């Protein structure tokens, strides 16, 4: 009811202002009403009336150095342009937080009507978030939830807990933990501690593995089981390689030394560093520990084909971009965006209405169907 009243008040205000200015295409960005999770539809009046002027959408990606964000950026740009919007797409160098902040401020002052943001650090966007709120610019948190800001209107992502659960379950099945006594040795890796998704990836995986750790079927010889101990700054492959090398020397892992049965990795860039370290320690496809990943990066798919990574998670960035474009479109047309989760993603200021796409485990058994037949990759890209 409150919203209906607000829309009515805004509509009346718009009619009055149009009559006063004698023009269509009024810009409500000066409207003092803050954007909140419950109030994101009042930008409909920004839609230019037959003026042919394109509305601008700001898209902020965290880094150019990981494959997936380049795909996300490209997909969002092309799909938003196809939907008739102008796009200001920016990459924040290689995870440079101050640069992401400046780029967002520029998008706001440059007239973007909606911001789509994949945050480097979920908690460090305070100033542009406040500016967006002041200017009533709706924010869609893309892939990673932006924390502690009531400027976030919607969240579009994959089901991140399910990603972790699938990785954990893959290890359970591959080692047949239900039927074996073990003990099997495992080490665990996750991603950047400032990325809110890590809580879900790691939490999901541990929720599946913990019972086997508790019963002694799985052992973590390093004792490093806390999320902070398993983190990998910036999801950087060199950092995961260095940690894996340290674990190898500290625990004496090797094909004919202390056995290492599995390594949990939350994504592919981290898995690639782990693979390098394991290959360096003498492991081959014949004795390679069960290693998980996420994203179906080309480099990891090549490793999988060579027997040096067991699985990844396919998160079709085309689907996420498609869903995000629908959200942008709905917001700018004054409609309610479609969401499918209103319970699980609380950013500290309240539950953020979310659309979660489905992650799909990918192995040698189904990669052709998932990646090649769907046109995500060409077969020769993986050779
Ligand atoms: C994304 C993953 C990605 C990781 C590193 C996470 O927030 O959800 O898909 O592998 O960041 O870029």
Boltz pocket constraint, residues with backbone or C-beta under 6 A from the ligand:
constraints:
  - pocket:
      binder: B
      contacts: [[A, 66], [A, 68], [A, 143], [A, 144], [A, 191], [A, 195], [A, 197], [A, 234], [A, 235], [A, 266], [A, 267], [A, 268], [A, 269], [A, 294], [A, 295], [A, 315]]
      max_distance: 6.0
